[in-house]
């Protein structure tokens, strides 16, 4: 019986010697060899480049250099002449508030008197009264400081003329009229997207027929528009002009506008 067990043990030991064991180092080496084999067969392990198909092109550089809002006060749109218009702009101008300045001087004098009263106080109650007056006067001084500068609205008229490639945009989508019924037609989603365009301009595309006096508009001056200093202060030869001539030309000078965006129509009367 012992002889049988010894034979079985010898048989198991021989199997262990025949079957190979894989160590971590050998497994790593096998992976490296497999990778080298793929490279030799023409396969690449470099990451694939991202597919840029379908991406939008970069937006074009703006063809304007100055943007401002205003109200159309004059409009001249004749078929035989380029479009010209006048836009009134309103700006805030700071002014000194002389009455507030005088009030501040008086309050500082009162504060000095209250401080003196605090130094001369002979009782606790007198000292507390002086402190209360000092605190009230200091609050008044801070309030008066906020009124030292006031702002008033100043209006200026800017005369404009259309540039060659002028564009008209409207905050509200176009509303075509049905020739059969005479009623306004509601545009579909696709028609609205088409009216917006893909250029990235504000609002919806339109034409000059929608312009009217009283509208609030955003004006985009053309990047190559002439400035008064370029054509008014001196003549073509570079000689300075007379003061009266400069004033006349300033009154009639017009900037070139490349885009008009109608923000709002005039209020209904």
Secondary structure as the mmCIF struct_conf table of DSSP 4:
data_model
#
loop_
_struct_conf.conf_type_id
_struct_conf.id
_struct_conf.beg_label_comp_id
_struct_conf.beg_label_asym_id
_struct_conf.beg_label_seq_id
_struct_conf.end_label_comp_id
_struct_conf.end_label_asym_id
_struct_conf.end_label_seq_id
HELX_RH_AL_P HELX_RH_AL_P1 UNK A 2 UNK A 18
BEND BEND1 UNK A 19 UNK A 19
HELX_RH_AL_P HELX_RH_AL_P2 UNK A 24 UNK A 40
TURN_TY1_P TURN_TY1_P1 UNK A 41 UNK A 42
BEND BEND2 UNK A 46 UNK A 46
HELX_LH_PP_P HELX_LH_PP_P1 UNK A 47 UNK A 50
TURN_TY1_P TURN_TY1_P2 UNK A 53 UNK A 54
HELX_LH_PP_P HELX_LH_PP_P2 UNK A 55 UNK A 62
BEND BEND3 UNK A 63 UNK A 63
STRN STRN1 UNK A 64 UNK A 76
TURN_TY1_P TURN_TY1_P3 UNK A 79 UNK A 80
BEND BEND4 UNK A 81 UNK A 81
STRN STRN2 UNK A 84 UNK A 96
HELX_RH_AL_P HELX_RH_AL_P3 UNK A 98 UNK A 120
BEND BEND5 UNK A 123 UNK A 123
HELX_RH_AL_P HELX_RH_AL_P4 UNK A 124 UNK A 145
TURN_TY1_P TURN_TY1_P4 UNK A 146 UNK A 147
BEND BEND6 UNK A 148 UNK A 148
STRN STRN3 UNK A 149 UNK A 170
BEND BEND7 UNK A 171 UNK A 172
HELX_LH_PP_P HELX_LH_PP_P3 UNK A 173 UNK A 174
HELX_LH_PP_P HELX_LH_PP_P4 UNK A 176 UNK A 176
STRN STRN4 UNK A 177 UNK A 177
HELX_LH_PP_P HELX_LH_PP_P5 UNK A 178 UNK A 178
TURN_TY1_P TURN_TY1_P5 UNK A 179 UNK A 181
BEND BEND8 UNK A 183 UNK A 183
STRN STRN5 UNK A 184 UNK A 184
HELX_LH_PP_P HELX_LH_PP_P6 UNK A 185 UNK A 188
HELX_RH_AL_P HELX_RH_AL_P5 UNK A 189 UNK A 196
BEND BEND9 UNK A 198 UNK A 199
BEND BEND10 UNK A 202 UNK A 203
STRN STRN6 UNK A 204 UNK A 206
HELX_RH_3T_P HELX_RH_3T_P1 UNK A 208 UNK A 210
TURN_TY1_P TURN_TY1_P6 UNK A 213 UNK A 214
STRN STRN7 UNK A 216 UNK A 222
TURN_TY1_P TURN_TY1_P7 UNK A 223 UNK A 224
HELX_RH_AL_P HELX_RH_AL_P6 UNK A 228 UNK A 231
TURN_TY1_P TURN_TY1_P8 UNK A 232 UNK A 232
BEND BEND11 UNK A 233 UNK A 233
STRN STRN8 UNK A 234 UNK A 234
TURN_TY1_P TURN_TY1_P9 UNK A 236 UNK A 237
BEND BEND12 UNK A 238 UNK A 238
HELX_LH_PP_P HELX_LH_PP_P7 UNK A 239 UNK A 239
STRN STRN9 UNK A 240 UNK A 240
HELX_LH_PP_P HELX_LH_PP_P8 UNK A 241 UNK A 242
HELX_RH_AL_P HELX_RH_AL_P7 UNK A 243 UNK A 252
STRN STRN10 UNK A 255 UNK A 264
HELX_LH_PP_P HELX_LH_PP_P9 UNK A 265 UNK A 268
#
